[in-house]
Amino acid sequence: MEVKSNSDLKVPLLLPSNSGDVTVPQSVHDNDKKIRTIMFRIRGIECASCASSVETALGKLTGVESVMVSALQGQAVVRYVPELIAARSVKDTVEAAGFEVDEFPDQEIAVCRLKIKGMACTSCSESAERALSLVNGVKKAVVGLALEEAKVHYDPNLTNTGLIIEAIEAAGFGANLINTGNDINRVKLKLEGINSVGELTFIKSSLDSTRGVNDVEINSKENMVTISYDPDFTGPRSLIYCIQEASHGPTLYTATLYVPPRQRETEQQIENQMYRNQILWSCLFSVPVFILSMVLPILPPYGKWLENKLYNMLTVGMLLRWILCTPVQFVVGRRFYVGAYHALRRRSANMDVLVALGTNAAYFYSVYIVIKGLVSASFEGEDFFETSAMLISFILLGKYLEVVAKGKTSDALAKLTDLAPDTACLLTMGGDGNVISETEISTQLIQRNDVIKVVPGAKVPVDGVVINGQSHVNESMITGEARPVAKRPGDKVIGGTMNENGCLLVKGTHVGSETALSQIVQLVEAAQLARAPVQKLADQISRFFVPMVVVAAFITWLGWFIPGEAGVYPKRWIPNGMDAFELALQFGISVLVVACPCALGLATPTAVMVATGKGASQGVLIKGGNALETAHKIKTVVFDKTGTLTFGKPVVVSAVLFSSMPMEEFCDIATAAEANSEHPIAKSVVEHAKKLRHKYGSQTEPITETKDFQVHPGAGVSLQVGEKKVQVGNRRLMQSFGVPLGTAVEEYIAEHEEKARTCVLVAIDGSVAGAFAVTDPVKPEAGRVVSFLHSMSISTIMVTGDNWATATAIAKEVGIDNVYAEIDPLGKADKIKDLQMKGMTVAMVGDGINDSPALVAANVGMAIGAGTDVAIEAADIVLIKSNLEDVITAIDLSRKTISRIRLNYVWALGYNVLGMPIAAGILFPFTGIRLPPWLAGACMAASSLSVVCSSLLLQLYRKPLHAQDA
């Protein structure tokens, strides 16, 4: 039996009459009042009187709009105004009436995604996360540093996105709303021809009365309307037509789809431009300061004029350096002051604090030198204006390069987003199936069940089913499968894939956010936002890193200043033009600015971003950092059999005659007998019999007259075809009808049962005329994958509900030694728990609903992409193209990513562990080498850049099995 859509599975086969059940939208607006609907079950309702008493009790509550209770099913539907009454009060009232409440949604949880600006390191992301968690009504908040985004789960009864954004801004960061969870099946339209608020109200009422419209929000300032709708009943194009139909009199209303600019790319371009401008302004002043302080003084003929005294000991060079450095310190460097202020206000410290402390120390000490020179006729001192200016310039340059590199970490996601075409060719079909017209429309206006024409070389705009035409479609951009896939009527196509050589007519089944491409993008975005457990190391270090650096810098200053004043080290160690205080200050500033918490914070999220994006482009969807990290520890992979190691679709591999009957007549009888059966094996027999009949070139009409059809569960079918009595089934059916099995038949059955094949015997008039051998073929790559897993020191196990003979034969064929057969779904989960109790990290690979408990129980669940939605939902990793080689890809990518993260930590910690002692002057007494503050700042910037570039090397990842084959 074919299922037309997933929604068919949710409709009961038998609906009780007058049950009182109603279907209601989840959220509607009546007269601008926000009304919510909750559904729950009530235990203890035995009659209509009970239902009536509950309705009466709830109806008395202020804020309850309507109540309906089904006495038959014990289900209640309550519509209420959340501003007037809490959902909890509804539950309490029912319980107070003496009934028990089940399946009650304790709270409605909404989700929103925010773009957060101004985060520099892990300390910043932790502060933003903490600020979000303190908002009343926020249940969970996750902030991604590399992605610069936050995902917030909140109770809309207690807070809203405006308050959440205010909390972020109060913590010192910028925030913009990217989207909310309610944006699915929501469209925003720009209205034209509107002259008054009354017309907007009229349009709103017209839309509200349209079937399938759940919610309408009007923005009168911008003449925009936002509509939430049910895609089963309407869509963007129908809504635009509805608005046009609302026109009355001379007024003509028009609506166009509003497509907001791509926020992530726009934000990235703005950030790049901002850093570029800051660097240019900084260099405009810093380069002259550098020349005046470091270049001209060593060129006596050209630098003499800088030593000319203006007043007392104040020279021309000092004044010029002060004038040029001040804009860099306070205008260009303002971002560091703002960041440091907000960090200290949050009682935390970040990179901005270190930079502000270091540059302020250099700048204000230099100002002290200038003032001292101005008021003293004998004072001599060296200013460090070039240190402050050059330090800020180098840090900004490093941040700019880091931002550019970070933008490349999400390249894979951007490529996925760009796959969908902008326009599509919509066909208007007549009642006879002929094409009436063709119209080019925006892809975003396509609705479910639209018929789209896809010409050769064009991309498929949405997910759908081919209804006409044949072609080959390149699906490599979605599944990673290099070979084009043949498509004919009835085959599914994926939005974003490329049609190669034939014209296809495609009926849209999934549009907008429901398409496979949209789901993949959402999964990858969620994975990039999720924090991997290995990130905890950086989080722990970041909490005390900055205070430790400040203390280290102060100790460094004391360690050089006090011995210098006391004459512990030789005076010749102090460079010309400096004293002990200035030398100590330079060492202290260098320690402050060489330490970089940013590199530690970027070590994990940048690698996870690149890996999840790369995995998606290779056909492996990793749902989060936790799955990515756990996969590298896998020591055992448990495979389901049907649909995982095998194709899950029976095919006939052998057909033999045991009588003198012609093959075409035998095929006709088998086809007639099995045509009425819905069993998968019967379908495979019919398909193979038709092919054989065609092969033998029979021109006669097949026998179609059948009667006395009877199904024998677990055995087969019996019927009369024409004048012949026919039985088609297994050995048990033959025995029950007294059909003798000769030696040849017994040998045929024994031979094929050893190979895990099912024998379908066809008996005509009391004797076996022939047989078919049916098998669920093993996937060609299964053996190679198992062998490769063994070479990776990973053991393999097969767990299946099939019989032991079939399971053992399949396991032997693919090379699996450990087999557990005849196990139910919960037994599979128990078997995985047993393996985990032995200390193994277990991955489960499955495809069906019966695998979902095991997928959840495993450390890492891997779902075959062609499997059920339930299995895919339960899994941690989804193998889009159902190729078992991607099990190896997922594990290998995880190992490579964790290895890269560890290398990133080596880079990040290495810079700090080696850089801080050198900046503190540990080499100076022995070699005379010291790290000037401006050079220390350059090293700090280089550490973040090196970590990001290290993560970007994951873009070069290649599948191990393909690489080996090549």
N, C-alpha and C positions, 0 to 999 in steps of 0.2 A: 504494500500500500504506500503510495507516494504522499508525502506531506507537502502541502503547498507553501506553507510558511511557518516560522516559529510560533506565530500567534495561534495557529491551529492547535498546537500542542496544549495551549493553556485553556482552551474551551472545553468544558465537560461534555461528554457524549450525551448524557441525559440531564436535562435541566428540569428541576421540580417546578411544576406550575404554581403560579401565585406565591412564589417563595418570598417575595418582598425584597429580594436582593436588587440593588441598583448599581449602575456603573456611573461613577462620578469622577470629574477631573480632580487632580490632586490640589490644584490651587486656582481659584477663580476670584473675580472682582465683581461685586454688586454695588452699584452706586458709590464707587470709589472706596468701599470698605474692603479691606483685605480679609478674605474668608479662606480658611483652611479646612480640609477634610481629613478625618482620621477613620480608619477601619480597624475593628478589633472583634474578637470573639468573646461571647459571654457564656459561661458554663452555669448550668442550673435552670435554664429556661425550658420549661416543659409544655407550655401551652401559650395561646395567644394572649391570655390574661397576664402572664409573666412579662411578655414582650411589651404589652401596653403599659404596665407599671414602670418599666425601665424608661420608656419613651416619656411618660409623664414626669418622672423624677428629673430627667435630663432637660426636658422642655422648660422647666421652671428656672433653670440657671440663666443668669444674665450673660449675654454674649453667644448663647447657643442659637443658631439660626434654624436648624432643622435636625430631626432625629428619625431614623428608620431602623427598626430591629426586625430581623428575620426569625420567626419562631421555629421554623424548620431547621435552619442551619446554625442558629444561635449567633448570627453575625450582626454587628451594629455599624451603622454609618452615621457619623455625626459631623455636621458642618458648623463651624464656630468662628468667632472673631478673636484672634489671638491677643489683640490689644485689650480686650475686655475680660477674657477668661483664659486660664492656662489649661493645657491638655490634661495635666495631672488632676485637675479638679473634676474633669469628666470621669476619669477612672475612679476617683475617691467616691463620687456620687453613686456610681453603679455598685461599688462594693458596699456602700452604706445601705443600699437597698436590699442587701442579702445575697448578691450574686458574686461569682468569681470572674475575674477578667483575665483573658489569655491573649497572647500575640498583640499586646498593646505597644504602640510605638512611643516609648517613654519621651522621646524628644525628636524633633525634626532637625537633622543636621544638614547644613548647607556648606558648600565648598566654594572658595574663591582663590584665584591666583593673582599675586601682586608682583609688580616689578619694583625692586628696592634699589635705590641709588645711594652711593656714598659708602659702601662697605669696602674696607681695605684688607681685612684679614679675618681669621677665625674668631677673634675677639669681637669683631663687629657683628658677624653673623649670629654669634651667641647672644649678644646684647639685643639684636632685633628679635630673635626668637623668644627671649625672656620678656621683652616688652609686649609681644603678641600674646604670650601665655597669661599675662596679668590682666588682659582685657576680660571683663565679665562676659561669659557666654562662649568664649573661645575654648574648644575642647582639645584641639591639637594644632600645633603650628610647626612647620618644617621650613627652614630657610636654607637655600642653596647658595653658597658663596660664589662658586664659579659661574653658575647660571644667573646669579643676581636676582633670584625670584623666591617667592614664598608661597606655600600652599597652606591655606588656613581652613580648618573645619570648625564651624561655629553654629550656635543655636540662634536662628533668625528671630526668635521670640525675645532674646535678650540683647542682641547687638546687631550691627549691620556693617556693610563694607566701609561706610563713611567713618564710623567710630574706629574701625580697625586701622584705616589709613591714618587717622589722627594720632593713634597710639604710636605708629611707626615714625611719624613726623615729630612727635614729642620726644622721641628717643634720639632725634638728630639725624634721621635719614629721610631721603625723599621716597615717595611711594606713589605708584599709579596702578589702577585696577586693570589687569589684563583681561580676565573673564570670570564669570561665576559658573557654578555647576549647572545653573538653570539656562545657560546659553545654548544647550542642546535643543534643537528644534525651535530656535528663536531667530527671527529675522528683523532687521532694522531697515525701514523704508524712508526715503526722503520725499516729502509731499510738496507738490506745486499747485498753484491755483487757489491757495487758501487765503481768504481775506479777513476772516474773523475767528474768534475763539469758538463761536457757535458752530461754525463749519467743522472745526476739529471735533467738537462734541458729537456732531451728527455722524462723522466718519467713524468715530469710536463706537457709537451705538450700532452702526452698520456692521462693523467687524465683529462686535460682541455677539451679534445674532447669527454669525456665519458658523456653520457646522465645522467642528474641529478646532475652533479658536478657543484657547484656554485663558488667555490673558492679553490685555491691550494696555500699553502705556504710551501716553502722549507727551511729547516735549514741545510745548507751544513756542518756546523761544527760537528753536531751530527748525520748526515745522517737521519734526521727525516722529515716527511712530514705531514702537517696538512691539512685536507680536509673538506670543508663544502659541504653538499650534501642535496638533496631533497629525503626524505625517501620513497616517492611514486615511485621513479624510480630506486634507488640504495641503497646500504648499505655497511657497513664495509667489509663484506665477498666478495662482488662483487668488491670492490675497491682493495682488496689484490690480487684477481684473475687478475684484470686488470694490476696491476704492474708486476705480474709474466708473463703475456702474452706479456709485453713490452720487455722481454728478446730477444736479438738477437745475433746470432753467438755463440761463446763458453760461453759468459757471461750469468749467470743465476741470475736474480734479485729475491729476496724474501722479503716479508714484514710481520711483526708481529705486533700485536696490542700492543701499548705502554700504559701500565696502570700505571699512576703516583702513588707514595705512598699516602696513605690517610693522607692528610695534617693536618687535625685537630688532629688526634690521634698522629701523629708524632710530631707536635708542642707541644702537651701536654706532651708527654714523655720527650722531650728535656727540657721543662720548669721544669718539676718535677726533672729531673736529675740535672739541674743547681742549683736549690734551695737546693737539697740534698747535692751536693758537697760543696756549700757555707756554709751550716750549719756544715758539718764535719770539714772543714778548720777553721771555726770560733770557733767551740768547741775545736779544737786542741790547740788553743791559749787562748781562754776565760776561759776554765776550770782551767788551771794552774794559770791564773791571779786571778780567784775567790778564789782558794785555798791559794795563797800567800797573799791575802789581807783580806779575811774573815774567813778562817779556821785556818791556822797556827798561826796567832797572838793570838788566844784564847787558844792555846795549848803551854804554856810557854817552856816546854822542847824542843819542836820541832821547835818553831818559833823564838827562841832567835837569831839565826844566821842572820835572816832578818834585824835585827836592827844594825848589824855591819856597822860602818861608813867607806866609801871608801875614801871620801875627804870632809872636813868640815862636813856639815850636810847631805850629800848625802849618803843614806844607800843602802845596797845590795838589799833589797826588792823593793825600789823605782826604781832602775835601771832595775831589772828583770821585774817588771810590765810594765815599759815603753817599753822595748824591745819586750815583748810578746803582748802588746796592739797595737803597731804601725801597724803590718800587718793586724790586724782586722780592724783598723780604715781606712786605706788607700787602702788596697788590696781587702779584703772581702767587705768593705763598700763603694767601689768605685761606685757601682750602685746608691747609694743615692746621691753622689756628681754629677754624670752625670744627674740624674733625676732632681735634684734641679737646676742645671745650665740651662737645657733646659726649665724648668718651669719658672724661673726668666726671661730668654730671651724672653719667650712668654708673659711676664708681668702678670703671674699668679703664684699661689702658690699651692703646693700639699703636700702630706704626706712626700715626700722626703725632702722638705724644712724643715719641722719640725724635722725630724730625723737628718738631717745634722746639723742644728742649735744646737740641744740638745747634740749630740755626740761631736761636735767641741768645744762647751763650756766646757764640762767635760774634753776632751782630752787636749785642749790647756791651760786650767787652771792648769791641772796636770803637763804639761810640764813647765809652769811657776814655779810651786812648786819645780820641779826637778832642774831647773836652779838656783832658789833662794837658794836652799839647797847647791848647788855646790859652789856658790860664797860667801855664808855667813857662818860664824862659829857659829852663835847663832840662826838663823832662824829656826822655827819649823812650819811645815804645813802638812796637810793631802792631799794626791793625790787621784784623782777619776778615775784612769785608769780602775778599775773594772767596774765602771759605764758605760763608753764608750763601753768596750768590751762586757759586758753582755747585754747591751741594744741592740746592733747590732745583737747579737746571738738570743735573744728572738724575735726580730722583724722578722728576717729571718725564724725562726721556725714557727712563726705565719703565715707568707706569704706562706710557704711551705704547711702547713695544709690547708690554705685557697685555694690554687691552687688545691690541691687534692680534696677538697670538691666541688669546682666549677666544676671540671671535671665530678663529679657525677651528676650535674644538667642537663647535656645533655645526660645522659644515655639512656633516652627514644628515643632520636633522633638516637643515635648510634645503638640501637636495631632495629629500623626501617630500617636503612641503611643496616644492616647485614641480613635482611630477604631474599633478592634476592640470589638465588644459584649462585655458581661460574660457573658451567657448565650445559649444557643441551644436550639432545639427539635429534639431527636433523635427520628427515626422508627425504629421496629422494623418491618422489612419481612418479609412472609411469602414462602414459596417461589413463590407465584403473582403476586408483585409488589404485593399489597395491603398497606395499612398496618395493622399489628396494634396498635401503641400509640404514643403521643407522650409524651416525657419532657423536661422542661426541665433542662438540665445546664450546668455551667460551660463556657465556650468552651475553656478549657485542657484539658478532658477529652475533646475531640473527637479521634477517631482517623482515620487514613487509611481511605477507603472508607465512612465513616459517611454516612448519608443525612440531610440537615438540611432542615427546612421553614423557608422564609423568607417571612413574610407581608408584605403591603404596609406600607410605612413602617418596616420593620425593616432592620437592617444585616446584610449577608452575613458570617457569622462567620469563615469560612476560604476559601482558594482552592479552587475546585472546578469541576465541570461540571454544567450543568443537565440533569436527566434527565426532568423533567416540568414543564409549565407554561410560560406566556409572560408577559413583563413588560418594563418599561423600568427600567434600573438607572442611577442617577446615580453616575458614576465620577470626578466633578470633584475629590473630595478626594484621590484617588490620582494621576490622570493630568492634572488641570487641564482636562480636556475638559468644557465647560459643558453640552453637549447630552446628555440621557439616551440610553443605548445600548440598543437592542432586544435582548432575550435570549430564546432559544427552545431546545428540547432540542438538546444537542450543543455549545452555546456555553459558553465559559469565563467564570467570574465571579471577581472579586477580593475577598478578605476586607477588610472595612472600608467597602465601598461600600454605597449605600442603594438598597434595592428600592422602587420607586415605586408601581406600580399593580396588579400581579398576584402570585399566589402561586406560588412556585418551589420545586421539590424539587431540592436540590443534593447531589451526591456529592462528598465531600471528597477532594481529591487532594494538597494540600499543607497541612500543619498545623504549629502551633507555630512554631519558628524558620525553617521552610521557606517560609512564606507570603511573598507579594510584599511585604506591609506590613512584616514583620519584616526582610526583606532590605533594603528601603529605609531603615528606621531604622538598621540596622547600617552601611550605606554612608554615611549622613549622619553618624553618630557618628564613623566612621573619618575622614571628610573634615574634620570639625571638629577632630579631634585632630591631623591632619597639619599640619606647619609649612610655610607658604608661603615660597618663596625670598626674597620681599621682607622677611620677618621678620629676615633676617640683619643688616640695617641696625641694627635695635633691639638685637639680640644683641651686635653689635660695640660699640655705644655704651655698653651697660650694663656692659661689663667694666671700663671706666675712669671711668664717670660719677660714682659715689659718691666714690671717692678724689679725683677732680678737684674735686668740690663742697666736700669737707672742706678741701682746700688753698685753694680760693677763699675759703671762710669765714674761714680763719685769716689769709690775706693781707688780707682786708677789715678784720678786727679790727686787725691791725697798721697798716694804711693809715689808720685813723682814730685809733687810740690814740697812736701815736708823734708824728704831727703835732700832735695835741691837747695832749700833754704838752709838746711843744717850742714851742707857741704859733704854729704855722704858720698855722692858721685862727683867725678871731676867736672870742673866748669867747662872744659872743652867739649863735653857732650852737648852743651846747650848751643844751638845754632846762633850765628851772628844776628844781632838785632832782636834777640829774644832774651827773656829771663826765665827763671825756674817756673814761675807762675804761668807764663804763656805756653811753655813747653808742656807743662802738666795739663793745661786747659785743652791744648790740641789733642793730646792723647785721650782725654776724657770725652771730648766731642766725637772723636773717631770711634770710640767704643759705642757711644750712643747711636750713631748712624749706621755702623756696619751691621748691627744686629737686625735681622729681618724676620718678623713673625709672619709676613705675607707668604713667603715661600712654603712654610709649614702648612699654612691654611689651604694652599692651592695644590699641594702634593696629591691628595686623594681625589677631590671633586673633578679636577681637570682630566685625570686619567679615566675616571668613571664616565664622564661626558663623552670622551672620544671612543671608549670601548663600547658603550651602549649604542652610540650612533653607528659605529663600524659594524657591530653585531647586527643591527637592523638592516643595514645594506647587504649583509651576507645571508639574510633570511633567518636570523636568530634574534628573537625579541627577549631581552633580559629585563625583568620587571623592576629591578632595583639594585642598589649597591649591596644589600645583604645577600641576595642570590648570586651576584657576581663574585662576591668574596667567598661564600661557602662552596661554590662549585670547584674551586681549586683544591679543596680538601677531599673531594670525592674518592672513595676507595672501592665502592661497589655500585654497579649500575643494575637496577632491576628492570627487566623488560616485560611488558604485557605481550601476548602473542598476536591475537587477532587485531588487525588494523595497525599494528606497530611493527612487529617483525614480518608480518604478512600484509598483503594488500587489503584483507578484510572483504574481498569480493570473490566468491567461488567461481572457478572456471573449469570447463571440461578439458582434460588433458589426453583422454583416450576414449575411443568408441570402438566396440567390437561386435561382430555378429556371431551368434552360436547356431544359426539356422541358414537355410538357403534363400531366405527372403531377401529381395533387392534392398540395397541400402536406402534408396529414396523412399520406399514404402515404410521401412522401419522408422525413418526420421519423421514421416508424416504422422504415424501412430503415436510416437513419443511426443511430438509437438502438440497433437490434439489432446493427449492425456494430461500433460503438464501445463498447458496454456491457462487452465482455470486455477492453478495453484499460485499462492503468493509467496511461497517459500523461496529464499534466495537460491537454493540448489536447483529448484524447479526452473527458475528463470534462466540459470546458466545452461541447463539442459536444452531448453527451448531455443536459446540463442545459438548454441552449437549445432543443434539439429537443423536449423534453418540454413546455417552456413554449409553443412554437409550436403543438404538437398540442392543448394545452389551450385556447389562444387561438382556434383554428379550430373548437373544439367538437366534435371527432370523438367519436362514441359507440362506435365499433368497437373490438374488442380489438386491441392492437398485435401485430405479427408477432414471435414470439419464437423460432421454429425456425431455428437456424443450424447450419451444418456446414462442414467444410473451412476452419476459421479458421486464418489464417497471418499472422504478424507479419513485416513487411519493415523491418528497422532503418533508421531515418533516412528512411523513405519513407511508411509507412502500413500498412494491413492489407488482406487480401483474404479473402473467404469466400463462402458461398452462403446467401442468406436466402430461405427458401421454395424457389421454383423459379428465382430470379434470381441471377445471378453479380454480385457487388458488389466494387468496390475503393474504399477511402476513404483518401485521402492527398494527397501533393503532386504537382507536375508530373512528378517523376522516376518515381513509381509509375505514373502514367498512361502515360508513354512506355514503361516496361518491359512493360506489358500491351498495348501497341499501341492505346491508346484515343486517338482523334484529339481535338485541342483546337481548337474553332472560334474564329472571330474574336471573338465575344462573350466566350468564356471567357478568351482571351488578354488582352483589354482589361480584364476584371474583375481578373485577376491583376496586371496592370501597375499599375492604379489603386491597388490596396490595398497592393502592395509599396512604393510610393512613400510610403505613410503608415505604414510599419514594421509592417504586418499580415501574418499568415500565412494563406494561402489553403488550405482543406481542400476538395478536390474529391471529389465522390461520383459514381462511374461505375456505371451499372446496365446490364448486358447489352451492354457494349462502347461505350457513349456517356455523356458527362457529363450527368447529370440535374440537377445543382445544385451549389452550393458554399456554404461558410461562410467568413467572414473573421474571423479570431481575432486579438486583440491583448492585450497586457499593458498595461492603461490607465495613463496617467500620473496621478499624484496631483494633485488639483485645485490644491493650493497650491504645486506645484513651480515653476511659472513666476513667481509672485509672490516666492517665496523667492529665486530666482536674481536677479531684478531688484533686490530689496532689498539683497542682498549686494553687487551691483555699485555701488549707491548708497552703500554703506559702504566703498567702495574696496577690495573684496575680490574677487579673480578666482576664477572657477569652472572646474573641469575635470571631465569624465566619463571614468572608466576602467572598462571592462567586458570580460567574456569573450565577449559577443555579437558577431554579425557586423557588419561596417562599415555595411551599409545600414540595419539596425535602429537601431544606435547613433547614426548621423548624423541619422536622422529624429527620434528622441527628443530629441537634443540641440538640434536646430533648434526643436522644439516648445516646449521650456522656456527657451530663450535661452542655452544654453551654446555657446561658440565652439570651445573646445579639446576634442577627443575622441580617446581612445585605445581602440581596440577589439581584440577577439580576443587578449586578454592573460590569461595564467594568474595564479593567486594570487601566486606569487613575483614575477612580472612587475609586478603592481600595487605591491608593496613597493619594487621597484627604481625604478619610475617616481616614487614619492614621495621616495626618496633622491636622485634626480636633481634634483628640484625644490628639495630642501633644500640641495644643493650650490650652487645658484644664489643662496642666501641667503634663501630664502623660509621663513616659518613656516607649516607645512602642517597642515590638519585633514583627516581622512579620515572620511567618513560612509558606513557600510555596515551590512549586516545578517546576512550568511551566514558559514559556516565559511571559505569561500574569501576573505573579507575580513579575517580575523583577522591575517595577516601584515602587511597594509597598515595596520590599526588600530594595531598595535604599533609599526610603523616611523614613523608620523606623529607630529608634535609633540603633537597632540591627537587621540585617536581617539574618534569619536562613534558609538555603536551604537544602531540602531533597536530600541526596546523589544520589538517583535514578532519580532525576529531570534532567532538561535540563542544558546544559553548560552555557547558558545565565543566568539562575537563580543562578547557583553556582558561576558564576563570580561576580554577583551583590551582593551576600550575604557577611556578615561579619563572619558568622560561618557556617560550612558545617557539616551536620549530615550524616556521611559516610554510615551507614547501614540503613538509612531511617526509623529508629525506633523513635517514638515520645517520648519515655522515655529519649532520649538524649537531648530534650529541657530542661528537668529538670536538667539533668547532666550539661549542659552548664551553666545554671543560678546558680546552686549550686556550681560548680567549681569556677565560678567567685566570688561568695560570700566568699568562703573559701580562695581564693587567696588574695582578697582585705583585708580580716581579717588578713591573714598571713603577708601581706605587712605592715599593721599598727602595728602589733606586732614587726616586724623587725625594724620599726622606733622607737618603744619604747625601744628595745634593744640598737639600735645605739645611740639615743639621751640620753637614760638612762646612758650609760657608760660615755658619755661626761658631762652630767649635774651633775652626782654624782662624777665622777672621777676627774674632774678638781678642784672642791673645796677641795676635800681630798688631791689631789696632791699639792695644794697651801698651805696646812697646816692648814685648818680650824679646824681640830680635835686636832692638836698638843698641843695647850695650855691647853686643858681640859683632854686629855687622854694620851698624850705623843706618840700617833700613828702618824707616818708619812709614806709617800709612797716614798721609794727610787727610783731613776730614772730607775734602771734596772727592778724593779717590776712594775713601771708605764708602761714601754715598753711592758712587758708581758700582762698587762691589755689591752693595745691598740691592741695587736695582737689578744687577746681573743675576743674582740668586733667584729672584722670582721669574725672570725671563727664562733661565735655564730649566727650571722646573716645568714651566708651561711647554717649552719646546721639547722637553723629554717626553711629556705626555703625548704631544702631537706625533711622535714617532710611531704610536700605535696605529696611525692611519695607514702604515705600510703593512699591516697584518695580512697574512695570507692563510687560507685554510690548510691545515697540516696534511690532510688526506689527499687533497688536490695537488699540493706541493710535492708530495711523495710520488704521486702518479706521474707528474710532469718530469 
